[in-house]
Amino acid sequence: MIPVMRPYLGPEEAAAAAEAVASGWVAQGPRVAQFEREFAAYIGAADGVAVSSCTTGLHLVLHVLGVGPGDEVVVPSYSFIATANAVRYTGATPVFADVEEATGNLTAATVEPVLTARTRAVMVVHQGGMPADVPSLRALCEPRGIQIVEDAACAAGSTFGGAPVGAGALLAAWSYHPRKLLTTGEGGMVTTDSPEWAVRLRRLREHGMTVSAADRHAAGGSVIEEYAEVGFNYRLTDVQAAIGLVQLRKMGEMIARRRDLAARYQQALSGVDGLVLAADPDYGTTNYQSFWVLLPDRFPGSRNQVLAALAERGVSARRGIMASHLEQAYAGHPHVPLPVTERLTARTLILPLYHELTEAEQDTVVTALSDVLAGAGVR
């Protein structure tokens, strides 16, 4: 079975993790600090604050913005459910907005209709690594006093206007889950250009402690920490950071390979009538964290039937991005009509794409999908 993804890990990551274990410092420590500096520099942000996951990062971001009960945060339903869940952790209300079909992202046109006097923030997701048009959302929201938060879980290495996604972001959260290009197993990061927020985020991720464990150790004497506010336990470990540092140095190689493979998919599947393929928007480039396809309108079968048929041919594909408002956890949650979201979640699927996918394996995927669609009279 050709898997839909496989993390690109090797002996260098194993050696780095072993070195961290041998050092005796396996919790949050010097490697985490180095990883924060290097990832922030890669993104083009002033500071990075490592956390245990992108979800906890999003929660911290909303917390430092003071979002809470009675507030609303606009989010796409067309996203992994953690995007909406992070809002609920604060006691605020997630408000679902629709997305545009071409990118699967929020736009100013889809967000404006759901803004209210209670809107405190808009959480824009760079879905599947596809860069969102953040400047247009800022132009809409900032005059209203609404903050833009970037859920950049999938977007490390994507660009907007020639600059890295996340450069200049007020607050952006990143994921290092194994489905992402850069993985530490689990883990995440918050990047920001605000020194004040960086200091508070570091304090909050470690129980609200005024002096971190690493700083107490470095001080060499008796240092008594204080707890000025209620915090959380959202730390990354030095073992994870050691892996992340190796992965970060591979990013250029990984992105180039994925973009080459995506171009092969685009060329090989271009003859399938009506099939829409993931592609760069005019204003930026995607890292192709996921390569999704939208089934032709004339195809009479369901997305799930296509997935089953591909599996029979040895290809493990996945459904496209979920629609959170259709899940049990959000049953009865009020929302405006979301026609594009519902169309995309019902009619898209994600094809295998990972660094070590061979061209022969990719050809098998192309042939399998083409045959399945042709068998239904699409061509």
N, C-alpha and C positions, 0 to 999 in steps of 0.2 A: 504494500500500500504506500503510495506517495503521500507523505504527510502535508498538511496545509502550511505548517511552519516547523522550523527547527532552529534553536538558538545556535549562534556561531561561537562556540566555546572550544578552547584547545588547551594544550599543555602550558601555555603562558599564564592563563587564568588559574590553572591548578597550582602552578608554582607560586604565584602571587598570594593565593589564599593560604597555601602551606606556610609561606614566609610570615604571614600575619599571625597564624596560629603559633608558630615557633617563637615569635616575639613576645608572647604572653599578653599582648594587648589585642583582645578580640572584640571588645565592646567599642562604643564610639570613642575615637581617639585621633591620633595624628593622620592616619590614612583618610579618615573621613574629612578632616580639614583640607587635606591636599586635593581630594576628589571635588570638594566644594569649589575650591579656587579654580581648578582646571576645567570643570564643567561650565562654570559661570563664564570663564574666558572663551570657551568654545561657542557658547550661546551669544556672547556679547552683552552679558549682564554684569552689573557691578558686584553682585554678591550671590552666593548660592547657599541654601540651608538644606542639608540632607535630612530626609525623613524616612519613615518606615514604608511608605507607599505613596502613590499619587493621591489616593483617596484621603489619607491623613493630611497630606499637603493642602488639598483643597479645603478641608475642614479648618486647618490653621489659618489659611488665607482669609476665609470668611470671618473667622473669629477675630483676627486682628483688625478687620474692617468694621467690627462692631455689629455685624449682621445678627439678628436675633428674632424672637417672637414678634409677630406683627409686621415683619418686613417680607418683601417678595424679592426673589432672585430669578431672573429669566434664564432658562436653560433649554437646550434642545432635548426633545424626547428622543430624537435619533442619536443615541449615544449609549455607551455602557451605563448601566443603572447607577454606578457610583457617582456620576455627575449630579444627578438629582438627589441621591442619598446624602451627599455632603451638605446640601442645603438643609435637609431635614434634621441633620445632627445639630444644627444651630437653633432649631425651633422655628426657623423661617419657612416660608412657603415657596416651593419651586413652581414656577410658572412656565409651562411648555410653549415654545414658539416653533413654528415650522422652519424648514430648511430649504435651500435651493437644490434643485435636482443635480446640477452639474458637479457640485462639490460635496453635497451632503452637509453643508455648514450653515449656521445662522448668517443672515445678512441684515443690513439696516432695514430693508423692506419687510422682512419677516418678523423683526423684533419690535418695530415701532407700534404695531397694532396692540401689543400686549403690555406696553408700558403703562404704569399707573402712578399715582402719588405715593404709593407704598414701595415702588421699585427701588431697591438699594444698589443692586449690581446686576450685570449681565455676565454670565459665564459662557464664553465662546469656546467651542471645542474645535481643534484642528483635526477633523475626523479622519482616522486612518492615516494620518500624516499629511492630509490635504490642507494646505495653508488657507486659513480664513482671512477675509478682508477686514482686519481689525481696525485700520484707520477710518473706514466708513462708519463702523460701530462707535468708535470714539467720537467722531463728529456728531453723531446722533445723541450720544449719551452724556458726554462730559458737560455740555451746556445745561443739562438738567440735573447735574450733580450726581449722576449715576456712574459707579465705578465699573471698569471692564476687568474681569478676571479671565485669564487664559488657561483653559484645560489643555495643556500641550502634551498630554500623556504619550501620544504616538508620534510627536512631531520633531524630535531631535534630528537635525540635519536637513529639514525642509527650509525653504526660503520664501521671503516675501520682498519683492522689489530689490532683489540682490543681496538682502541682509538675512541673517538667520532668523527663523521664526523665534519669537521670544525676546529678541533684541529690543530694548526700550520698553518692555512690558512693565506695567505697574506691578503686577504680581502674576507669575506663571507657575504652574505645577506640572511636573514631569514624572513619568513612570519608567521603572527599570524591570518590569515584569518580563518573563521569558518571551512573550510575543512581541516585545519591542526590539528595535535594532540593538540598542545598548541595554544589556541586562546584567543585573546583579542577583538574579534569582527572584527576589522581591526587593522593594525599595523605591525611593523617589527623591525628588528635590523640589524646592521652591526657589525660584530666582526673582530678584528684585533689584531695582536701582536705588532703593531707599535704605540708607544705613540704619535709620531708626527702626524700620520694620524688620530688618535682618537681625538686629540685636534682640528684638522682642520674640521673633520667630524661634531663635535659638533657645531662648529662655523657656518658651512655652512647650517646645518639643521635649524638654527634659524636666517635666514636673513643675515648671515655673521657677527652677533653681537659679539664683543670681550668679553662682559660680559653677561652671560645669565640672564634671568629674575629671576630665582631662586637664583643665586649668588648675584644679586643686592638686593633682599629681605633679604638674610642672612647677608649681610654686615651691614644693619641697618642704614646706613648713606646715603649721597648723592653720588651716583656712576654714572658717565656719561660714557655710552658705546660708542664705535666707530665701524665703519663699514669699514673694510679694503678691503673687496672684495664683489662682488655681491653674495648673498646667496639665500636660498630658505626657504619656510615655510613647513618643513617636520617633524614636531614634533609629539610625542606621548603624550597622556594625563595621568595624575596621576590616573584617573578613570580606564583607560585601563591597566595601569601598576599594579594597585591593583588586578585586575582580573588575570593578567599574573603571579603574584607572587603565587597566589593560584594554578593556573594551573601547574606551574613549579614543585610544590611539589607533584603533581599527576603523573608526567611523567613516573616514574617507573611502577606504576600500569597500566597506559594506554598502555604502550608499551607491557608489559607482556600479557595483555588481547588481544590486537590486534594480537600478534604473536601466541597465543593459537588459536584464531579464524582462522587465516591464515593456521595453521597446520591442522585444521579440514577441511577446504576447500581442501587442498592438498590431504588429505586422501580420502575424500568423492568423489572427482572428478578425482582421479587417474585412474579410470577405463574407462573414456571417451576417446576413441581412438583418438590420434592426438591432443587433447586439451593441449595447453602449459599453465602452471600456473606460476605466479610470485613466485620467490624463491630467497633465499639468494645467492649472488655470493660466490665464494670460499674464497675471501679475506675479507669478512665483513658480516654485518647483516643489514637488512632493518627494519625500524619501521612499515612497511606496512601502510603507509599513504594512499595508494591505493592498492587494490588487483585486478590486471588485469589478463585477460585470453586472449590468442591468439587462435582464432577459428581454427579448423582443416582444413588442406588444402582440404580435401575431402568434406567439408561442402559446398553445392552448393549455399546456400543463402547468403545474405549480413549481415553485422554486424547490420545495421539498422533494418532488418527484425527480427533478434534475439531480439533486444531491444524492438521492438513492441510486439513480442510474450511474452516476460517476463512481460511486463507491463500488458498484458491481464491476466496474472496469478498472479498479485498483487505484482510484484517485480520491483522496480525502479532501473534499472542499468543505466550506462552512457557510452557514447562513450569513447574510449581510448584517449590517449593524442593527441591533435590536431597537425597538421603539418602547421606551420605558412606560409610556402611558398605557400600553397594552398588556403589561405584566400585572400579576395578581397584587403585587405590593402597591400599585397605584390604581387599583380598581376603584372607580368612583371619584377619582381625583379630577376636579373640573379643569377643562382646557378648551381652547378655541379649536375649530376644525384644523386637522393636521394632514391634509391630503397628500402632500409630497412625502412626508415622513412615512405614512402608511403604504404608499406605493413603493418606496425604496426598500422598506423593511420586508415587504412581501415578495419583491421581484429581484432582489440582488443576492449574489453569492460571492464568496471570497475564494479565489483560486490559490493553489500552492505557490508560495514565493518565499524563498529563503536563500541565504548566501550560497549554500552548497548544492542547491538544485542544479542538476545537470541539464544540458540542452536536450539530451535524449528523454529525460523524465518530463521536461517541459513539453516536448513534442507529443508525448503520451497524453498529457493533460489536454493539449489543443485538439488532438484527434478525438479524444473521448467526448469533449464538450461539443465539438462540431458534429460528431455522429449522433449524439443525443438530440441536439436541436434539429438536425436534418431529418432524423427519423420521425419527428413531429411535423414535418412539412414546412419547416421554417425557410429553408433555402429555395 
